[in-house]
Amino acid sequence: MNSQPKPNLSELEQSHSQDIETITLLLAKISQRSPSEIKPHLDIMLERLVQPAQERPFYETATPAEWVAAFRDWVESHRGLNLPTLSDEAISRESIYGERD
């Protein structure tokens, strides 16, 4: 994989203006649209292509062991908060749902 940084869109447009113009005209011919209609679509596509690839979120890539480690880290991050523990009564079914008819 190429480790060189990707250029931003304005650099790409400056260094390849003739190529971009040619592509715009070809797409206009193929799609039977005007170059002014094609250019915004081409700009969006080029912008996406020059953006660095986004990292996939943790929940998509984590293994079960990583989930466990992340959960334990989260638990540990709350230990210093001195939060009160809930009594058995506070978390009982009756306490949560009350009387239902």
C-alpha positions in Angstrom: 0.0 0.0 0.0 1.3 3.5 -0.8 2.4 5.3 2.3 2.5 8.8 0.7 -0.1 11.2 2.0 -3.0 11.8 -0.4 -3.4 15.3 -1.9 -6.4 17.4 -0.9 -9.1 18.2 -3.6 -7.7 21.6 -4.5 -4.2 20.2 -5.0 -5.7 17.4 -7.2 -7.7 19.9 -9.2 -4.6 22.1 -9.8 -2.2 19.3 -10.7 -4.7 17.4 -12.9 -6.9 20.1 -14.3 -6.7 18.9 -17.9 -7.5 15.3 -16.9 -10.5 16.4 -14.8 -11.7 18.5 -17.7 -11.4 15.5 -20.0 -13.3 13.3 -17.6 -16.0 15.9 -17.1 -16.5 16.2 -20.9 -16.6 12.4 -21.3 -19.1 12.0 -18.6 -21.2 14.8 -20.0 -21.1 13.0 -23.4 -22.0 9.6 -21.9 -24.8 10.9 -19.7 -26.1 13.5 -22.1 -25.8 16.2 -19.4 -24.0 19.4 -19.4 -20.5 19.7 -18.0 -21.8 22.1 -15.3 -24.2 19.3 -14.2 -21.4 16.7 -14.1 -18.8 18.8 -12.3 -20.5 18.8 -8.8 -20.9 15.0 -8.9 -17.3 14.5 -10.0 -16.1 16.9 -7.2 -18.0 14.8 -4.6 -16.5 11.6 -5.9 -13.0 13.0 -6.0 -13.4 14.4 -2.5 -14.3 11.0 -1.2 -11.4 9.4 -3.0 -8.8 11.8 -1.5 -10.1 11.6 2.1 -8.3 9.2 4.3 -10.1 6.0 5.0 -12.1 6.2 8.1 -11.4 3.7 10.9 -14.2 1.3 11.5 -15.9 1.7 14.9 -14.9 -0.4 17.9 -18.2 -2.3 17.9 -17.6 -3.5 14.4 -14.1 -4.8 14.9 -13.7 -5.8 18.6 -13.2 -9.4 19.6 -15.1 -10.8 22.6 -11.9 -10.4 24.7 -11.6 -6.7 23.6 -15.2 -6.1 24.7 -14.5 -7.7 28.1 -11.4 -5.5 28.5 -13.2 -2.4 27.4 -16.1 -3.1 29.8 -13.7 -3.7 32.7 -11.8 -0.5 31.9 -15.2 1.3 31.9 -16.1 -0.2 35.3 -12.7 0.8 36.7 -13.2 4.4 35.4 -16.2 4.7 37.8 -14.6 3.4 40.9 -13.2 6.7 42.1 -16.6 8.5 41.8 -17.8 7.1 45.2 -21.2 6.4 43.9 -23.6 4.7 46.3 -24.4 1.0 45.8 -28.0 0.0 45.4 -29.6 -2.2 48.0 -31.4 -5.4 47.1 -34.7 -3.6 47.8 -33.8 -0.8 45.4 -33.3 -3.3 42.5 -36.1 -5.7 43.4 -38.9 -6.4 40.9 -41.5 -4.9 43.2 -39.5 -1.7 43.6 -39.0 -1.3 39.9 -42.5 -2.1 38.7 -44.6 -1.4 41.8 -48.1 -2.7 42.0 -49.7 -3.5 38.7 -53.3 -4.2 38.1 
